[in-house]
Amino acid sequence: MSDSQRFPVAAHALAYLAHKGAYSAADAAPSAVLAASVPTNPVVIRRVTALLAKAGLIATRPGASGGSWLLRRPEDICMDEVLKAVNGCAHLGSPPAGAKGCPVGEHIPRQVAKALTAADQAAGEALSKITIADLLEADPASLRAFAPHASCPVASA
């Protein structure tokens, strides 16, 4: 799975667990069930849930009777935490190394890297105001001012 897909898959999985009321091992959702909801391969879900578990957002149990469940209420899980949990960023790319001896090539990569840091910080700030619970609402206040991003397949839906 590409780095750019970990965050949306993680958000989807957490929202699904919240929707199903999976707050204990007895209510755990198997990776195959989560995968069918996304839709993706269960292996992709297991990779993402491993990252979410490492961050303390969910717990997992392996095996045939295994699955994942939330460790916190959905209103207490902010999207910036999810982004950090899956080692995500704004995915604007990374600056090329630049050519040695070129006054632009030696200077620009550092400045582009700073611009990317600014974008990441802005994304984190915006995501800190959105919770998993918001994703389950029809018209949450935290997202009311926004339309789906034009490049997203659901934008025209």
C-alpha positions in Angstrom: 0.0 0.0 0.0 1.3 3.4 -0.8 2.1 5.8 2.0 -0.7 8.1 0.8 -3.3 5.5 1.4 -2.4 4.6 5.0 -4.2 7.6 6.4 -7.5 7.2 4.6 -7.5 3.5 5.4 -6.7 4.1 9.0 -9.5 6.7 9.3 -12.0 4.4 7.7 -11.0 1.5 9.9 -11.3 3.6 13.1 -14.7 5.0 12.0 -15.9 1.4 11.2 -14.9 0.2 14.7 -16.7 3.2 16.2 -19.8 2.6 14.1 -19.9 -1.1 15.1 -19.3 -0.3 18.8 -16.1 -2.3 18.9 -14.7 -1.2 22.4 -13.6 -4.6 23.7 -12.1 -7.9 22.6 -15.5 -9.4 22.6 -16.6 -6.9 20.0 -13.5 -7.0 17.9 -13.8 -6.6 14.1 -11.8 -9.1 12.1 -9.4 -7.7 9.5 -11.4 -9.4 6.7 -14.5 -7.5 7.8 -12.6 -4.2 7.9 -11.1 -4.9 4.6 -14.5 -5.5 3.0 -15.7 -2.1 4.2 -12.7 -0.2 2.8 -12.5 -2.2 0.3 -8.9 -3.5 0.4 -7.0 -6.6 1.2 -7.0 -7.9 4.8 -3.2 -7.7 4.8 -3.4 -4.0 4.2 -5.7 -3.7 7.2 -3.4 -5.7 9.4 -0.5 -3.4 8.5 -2.5 -0.3 9.3 -4.0 -1.7 12.5 -0.6 -2.7 13.7 0.4 1.0 13.4 -2.8 2.2 15.1 -2.2 -0.4 17.9 1.4 0.8 18.4 0.0 4.4 18.8 -2.4 3.2 21.5 -5.6 4.0 19.5 -6.7 0.4 19.2 -5.9 -3.1 20.5 -5.7 -6.2 18.3 -5.8 -9.9 18.8 -4.3 -12.2 16.2 -5.7 -15.5 14.9 -9.0 -16.9 13.7 -11.0 -15.2 16.5 -8.9 -12.1 16.4 -9.7 -8.6 15.3 -9.4 -4.9 16.4 -11.2 -2.7 18.8 -11.0 0.9 19.9 -9.2 1.8 23.1 -10.7 5.3 23.2 -14.1 6.9 22.3 -14.3 8.2 18.7 -14.9 11.8 20.0 -11.5 11.5 21.7 -9.5 10.5 18.7 -8.4 13.4 16.5 -7.4 13.0 12.9 -3.9 14.5 13.5 -3.2 11.5 15.9 -4.3 9.1 13.2 -2.0 10.8 10.7 0.9 10.6 13.1 0.1 6.9 14.0 0.5 5.8 10.4 3.6 7.9 9.9 1.7 10.2 7.5 2.4 13.6 6.2 0.8 16.0 3.8 2.3 14.0 0.9 3.4 16.9 -1.1 6.5 15.1 -2.2 10.1 15.7 -1.2 12.6 18.1 -2.7 15.2 16.8 -5.1 18.8 16.9 -3.9 19.9 19.8 -6.1 22.9 20.0 -8.3 26.3 20.8 -6.6 27.8 24.1 -7.7 24.4 25.5 -8.9 23.4 28.5 -6.7 19.7 27.5 -7.1 20.2 23.7 -6.8 22.2 24.1 -3.6 19.7 26.5 -2.0 16.2 25.5 -3.1 16.0 21.9 -1.6 16.4 23.3 1.9 13.8 26.0 1.3 11.4 23.5 -0.3 11.9 21.2 2.7 10.9 24.2 5.0 7.8 24.8 2.9 6.9 21.1 3.2 7.3 21.4 7.0 4.9 24.4 7.0 2.3 22.4 5.0 2.6 19.5 7.3 2.1 21.7 10.4 -0.9 23.4 8.7 -2.4 20.0 7.9 -1.8 18.8 11.5 -3.5 21.9 12.9 -6.5 21.4 10.6 -6.8 17.7 11.4 -6.5 18.3 15.2 -10.0 19.8 15.0 -11.6 16.8 13.4 -12.4 13.6 15.3 -13.4 10.0 14.3 -16.8 10.8 15.6 -17.1 13.7 13.1 -16.5 11.3 10.3 -19.6 9.4 11.2 -21.9 12.4 11.3 -23.8 13.6 8.2 -22.8 17.2 8.5 -20.3 17.8 11.4 -19.4 21.4 12.3 -15.7 20.6 11.9 -16.2 19.7 8.2 -19.2 21.8 7.2 -17.2 24.5 5.4 -15.5 21.9 3.1 -16.4 19.9 0.0 -14.6 16.7 -0.9 -11.2 17.4 -2.5 -11.6 17.6 -6.3 -9.1 14.8 -6.9 -11.0 12.3 -4.8 -13.1 9.7 -6.5 -16.1 10.6 -4.3 -15.9 14.3 -5.1 -18.6 14.1 -7.8 -20.8 11.6 -5.9 
